[in-house]
Amino acid sequence: MGRRFRKRKGRAHKFVYDGAVPGNPLKSGMSLIPRGSIASLYRYPVKGLTPEPLSRVVLDAGQALPADRRYAIENGPSGFDPDAPKWLPKPHFLMLMRDEWLAALQTHFDDASNVLTIHQNGAIAAQGNLETSEGRAAIEHFFTTGFAQAIKGPPKVLSSHGHSFSDVARKVVSIINLGSVAAIENMVDRPVHPLRFRANLYVSGWPAWHEFDLLDQTIAIGETRLKVVKRIVRCAAVNVDPESAARDLNIPQALMRRLGHADCGIYAEVIAGGNIAVGDTIVTGEPKLV
């Protein structure tokens, strides 16, 4: 699957920012509460590796996106126990905050076969079924032989049924407001690819930073309900360009300097499941579910 954001020349990806801020309700009859829509949907089957676009997905209450961060690659012994999985902070794994070279790899995970394919420099470099010891060994061998100087210890593919290797200890859906990404572009005076933020849902139509007003509120996408539970504090991973793999910006520093915090995006928990798809309207200000 290819990435859904257009390749950039200047602000070529600005099409995803479409969506007018509601006008004067006395003139139009519209609500002051802005309605957004899903511009893009992504999952990340292996933590730190390629985002995979989706056209639609089924969300279940209390769960992350299906197969999102289903696997992680341990960067030296972490103590993770697949039989009693517990959340671990991301420095235990290969991840973009430290390992920007991961962005130069193109990967794809096939749900039917559980096969991860890694492309490097346009050719298949490794392939393996992540549910078999032989398949995991093939992927581990690729990182051991190709990146020995860049990793801290023996790489090991980790997974546990139902576990998500999220950056936070709860099962969440991550949401990025494309209006806020546009505001960051103005701060750094450079194009900022939205995939730097590795979100599940990218939303168009919201004013910049509107997502922070939604903390503890419920948002509706059709029959699906999500409760916004946390702002996302950005780390150095967002400084890595997902196309060039270059660490070419300092977005957290720019946010701190201009806004006094390094937050961009929100985490939400699914409290009522259902189908969501690209183009669906997101309604805020919905009554909370009891």
Wavefront OBJ file of the C-alpha trace (Angstrom):
o trace
v 0.000 0.000 0.000
v 1.293 3.461 -0.807
v 1.189 6.512 1.359
v -1.914 8.609 0.802
v -0.401 12.047 1.291
v 0.840 13.475 -1.986
v 4.541 13.870 -2.543
v 5.430 17.403 -1.618
v 6.743 20.344 -3.545
v 6.473 23.229 -1.145
v 2.937 22.968 0.237
v 1.687 20.373 -2.283
v -0.010 18.374 0.469
v -2.150 21.311 1.552
v -5.210 19.651 -0.042
v -5.673 17.728 3.190
v -6.240 20.967 5.085
v -9.531 21.664 3.290
v -12.577 22.486 5.400
v -13.881 25.970 6.138
v -14.185 27.304 9.636
v -17.915 27.785 10.327
v -19.125 31.267 9.487
v -21.480 33.608 11.264
v -24.412 31.488 12.468
v -26.729 34.491 12.114
v -26.048 34.418 8.394
v -25.733 30.718 7.705
v -27.599 28.957 10.511
v -24.513 26.822 11.138
v -23.312 25.771 14.575
v -20.266 27.415 16.112
v -18.943 23.899 16.847
v -16.624 23.062 13.923
v -17.197 19.766 12.159
v -14.166 17.938 10.945
v -13.816 14.970 8.644
v -11.405 12.064 8.368
v -8.829 13.030 5.736
v -6.719 9.874 6.159
v -6.553 6.686 8.218
v -3.334 4.854 9.072
v -2.154 1.876 11.056
v 1.391 0.948 12.096
v 1.653 -2.868 12.299
v 5.268 -2.768 13.526
v 6.258 0.001 15.903
v 8.667 2.426 14.212
v 8.160 1.050 10.700
v 6.079 2.158 7.698
v 2.567 3.579 8.160
v -0.059 1.749 6.125
v -3.085 3.662 4.767
v -6.616 2.356 5.225
v -9.813 3.408 3.484
v -11.999 2.176 6.354
v -11.663 0.257 9.596
v -13.836 -1.286 12.310
v -13.139 0.029 15.816
v -14.000 -2.008 18.907
v -14.707 -0.520 22.326
v -11.651 -0.481 24.545
v -9.265 -1.360 21.714
v -6.724 0.343 19.488
v -6.980 0.197 15.690
v -6.791 -3.446 14.571
v -3.142 -4.525 14.206
v -1.868 -1.096 15.228
v 1.537 -1.479 16.918
v 0.842 -5.227 17.034
v 4.578 -5.905 16.896
v 7.706 -4.182 18.144
v 11.386 -4.891 17.626
v 13.196 -5.129 20.918
v 16.479 -3.204 20.966
v 18.358 -5.335 23.465
v 16.777 -7.298 26.342
v 13.713 -5.527 27.741
v 12.154 -8.140 30.015
v 8.923 -8.181 27.975
v 6.925 -11.336 28.740
v 4.460 -12.347 25.968
v 2.534 -14.470 28.485
v 2.076 -11.542 30.863
v 2.462 -8.452 28.675
v 3.036 -5.131 30.364
v 3.523 -1.708 28.852
v 7.140 -0.650 28.347
v 8.444 2.789 27.331
v 9.559 3.144 23.737
v 13.360 3.325 24.328
v 13.197 -0.469 24.742
v 12.341 -0.785 21.038
v 13.552 0.378 17.657
v 11.772 3.695 17.126
v 12.129 6.951 15.234
v 12.863 9.127 18.255
v 16.365 7.628 18.226
v 16.573 5.514 15.041
v 15.736 7.838 12.142
v 17.259 5.363 9.656
v 14.095 3.262 10.070
v 12.231 5.803 7.900
v 14.392 4.834 4.907
v 12.927 1.314 4.971
v 9.623 0.579 3.244
v 7.661 -2.176 4.924
v 4.333 -3.907 4.420
v 2.486 -6.325 6.689
v 0.023 -8.792 5.168
v -2.800 -9.689 7.545
v -3.711 -12.978 5.851
v -0.202 -14.459 5.953
v 1.313 -12.452 8.843
v 4.268 -11.782 6.536
v 6.309 -8.615 6.948
v 8.199 -7.529 3.836
v 11.028 -5.010 4.116
v 12.201 -3.098 1.046
v 15.514 -1.264 1.085
v 16.778 0.805 -1.846
v 13.881 -0.449 -3.971
v 14.508 -4.178 -3.466
v 13.195 -6.780 -1.037
v 15.753 -6.991 1.763
v 13.933 -9.298 4.177
v 10.677 -11.171 4.501
v 9.188 -13.341 7.217
v 6.034 -14.591 8.899
v 6.016 -12.789 12.239
v 3.968 -15.586 13.813
v 6.676 -18.213 13.217
v 10.108 -18.494 14.788
v 11.702 -18.839 11.325
v 9.985 -15.721 10.031
v 10.905 -13.652 13.061
v 14.495 -14.873 12.780
v 14.670 -13.652 9.170
v 13.590 -10.154 10.199
v 15.912 -10.134 13.203
v 18.825 -11.244 10.999
v 18.208 -8.296 8.670
v 18.548 -5.787 11.504
v 21.465 -7.634 13.131
v 23.568 -7.753 9.981
v 22.583 -4.446 8.431
v 22.466 -2.137 11.432
v 24.783 -3.616 14.040
v 26.400 -0.250 14.768
v 23.041 1.507 15.132
v 21.341 -0.803 17.629
v 22.021 -1.322 21.316
v 21.581 -5.077 21.501
v 20.143 -8.136 19.776
v 16.927 -7.222 17.934
v 13.952 -9.435 18.694
v 10.438 -9.328 17.221
v 7.934 -9.085 20.072
v 4.185 -9.609 20.176
v 1.458 -10.800 22.506
v -2.172 -11.466 21.620
v -4.237 -8.322 22.124
v -1.260 -6.188 23.170
v -0.455 -2.866 21.485
v 3.048 -1.406 21.746
v 1.702 2.109 22.095
v 3.639 5.061 23.459
v 1.087 5.172 26.287
v -0.083 2.463 28.651
v -3.734 2.510 27.536
v -5.297 1.366 24.273
v -5.925 4.504 22.277
v -6.519 5.978 18.843
v -4.212 8.869 17.995
v -5.654 11.904 16.201
v -3.878 14.756 14.413
v -5.587 17.980 13.397
v -4.243 19.025 9.999
v -5.061 22.626 10.867
v -2.477 22.377 13.642
v 0.070 20.910 11.235
v -0.485 23.955 9.007
v 0.126 26.199 12.023
v 3.403 24.383 12.717
v 4.447 24.943 9.103
v 4.046 28.660 9.714
v 6.160 28.396 12.878
v 9.078 26.621 11.187
v 8.582 28.252 7.766
v 8.932 24.850 6.109
v 6.595 22.176 4.733
v 5.766 19.653 7.466
v 4.660 16.226 6.265
v 1.674 15.099 8.377
v 3.070 11.555 8.617
v 5.829 12.862 10.876
v 3.192 12.591 13.619
v 2.355 8.908 12.955
v -1.327 9.286 13.826
v -4.215 6.904 13.179
v -6.745 9.595 12.203
v -5.876 12.789 10.354
v -8.671 15.352 10.587
v -9.413 18.226 8.215
v -11.838 21.056 8.897
v -10.842 21.877 12.476
v -9.172 25.216 13.283
v -5.614 24.986 14.562
v -5.387 23.545 18.093
v -9.157 22.893 18.306
v -8.322 19.340 19.372
v -7.108 20.592 22.757
v -10.597 21.927 23.485
v -11.922 18.367 23.229
v -10.141 16.915 26.267
v -12.578 14.763 28.277
v -15.231 15.206 25.590
v -16.848 12.565 23.393
v -16.573 12.785 19.620
v -18.869 10.953 17.200
v -18.081 9.349 13.845
v -21.335 7.801 12.729
v -22.275 5.303 15.446
v -18.717 5.223 16.789
v -17.880 7.200 19.921
v -14.416 8.117 21.170
v -13.547 9.901 24.397
v -10.567 12.234 24.225
v -8.308 11.344 27.153
v -4.907 12.958 26.651
v -2.890 15.492 24.686
v 0.122 14.049 22.872
v 3.505 15.406 23.947
v 5.783 15.275 20.944
v 9.281 13.798 21.038
v 12.184 13.945 18.586
v 10.492 11.384 16.309
v 8.544 14.217 14.628
v 11.823 15.824 13.582
v 12.383 12.984 11.076
v 11.073 13.481 7.552
v 9.166 10.293 6.593
v 10.233 10.544 2.947
v 13.936 11.418 3.212
v 14.647 9.890 6.663
v 16.515 13.115 7.471
v 16.315 14.649 10.935
v 15.788 18.106 9.505
v 13.511 20.018 11.910
v 13.105 20.640 15.634
v 9.337 20.745 16.013
v 9.120 20.230 19.818
v 11.502 23.152 20.317
v 9.441 25.337 17.967
v 6.257 24.454 19.866
v 7.875 25.217 23.230
v 9.206 28.529 21.979
v 5.903 29.687 20.474
v 3.279 27.997 22.657
v 5.038 27.047 25.892
v 4.409 23.302 25.399
v 5.398 20.528 22.979
v 1.916 19.096 22.411
v 0.343 18.279 19.047
v -2.518 15.809 18.678
v -4.743 13.880 21.062
v -5.331 10.341 22.232
v -8.882 8.999 22.389
v -10.364 5.783 23.752
v -13.076 3.960 21.817
v -16.156 3.797 24.057
v -18.633 2.621 21.395
v -17.376 0.691 18.398
v -18.339 0.852 14.751
v -17.153 1.416 11.209
v -15.241 4.555 10.272
v -13.940 5.563 6.847
v -12.020 8.288 5.063
v -14.413 11.165 4.400
v -16.609 10.509 7.442
v -17.754 13.552 9.406
v -16.501 13.981 12.973
v -18.998 15.641 15.272
v -17.827 17.221 18.520
v -19.919 18.326 21.456
v -21.871 15.052 21.516
v -23.525 14.014 24.810
v -21.273 11.751 26.846
v -22.302 8.117 26.946
v -23.228 6.760 30.381
l 1 2 3 4 5 6 7 8 9 10 11 12 13 14 15 16 17 18 19 20 21 22 23 24 25 26 27 28 29 30 31 32 33 34 35 36 37 38 39 40 41 42 43 44 45 46 47 48 49 50 51 52 53 54 55 56 57 58 59 60 61 62 63 64 65 66 67 68 69 70 71 72 73 74 75 76 77 78 79 80 81 82 83 84 85 86 87 88 89 90 91 92 93 94 95 96 97 98 99 100 101 102 103 104 105 106 107 108 109 110 111 112 113 114 115 116 117 118 119 120 121 122 123 124 125 126 127 128 129 130 131 132 133 134 135 136 137 138 139 140 141 142 143 144 145 146 147 148 149 150 151 152 153 154 155 156 157 158 159 160 161 162 163 164 165 166 167 168 169 170 171 172 173 174 175 176 177 178 179 180 181 182 183 184 185 186 187 188 189 190 191 192 193 194 195 196 197 198 199 200 201 202 203 204 205 206 207 208 209 210 211 212 213 214 215 216 217 218 219 220 221 222 223 224 225 226 227 228 229 230 231 232 233 234 235 236 237 238 239 240 241 242 243 244 245 246 247 248 249 250 251 252 253 254 255 256 257 258 259 260 261 262 263 264 265 266 267 268 269 270 271 272 273 274 275 276 277 278 279 280 281 282 283 284 285 286 287 288 289 290
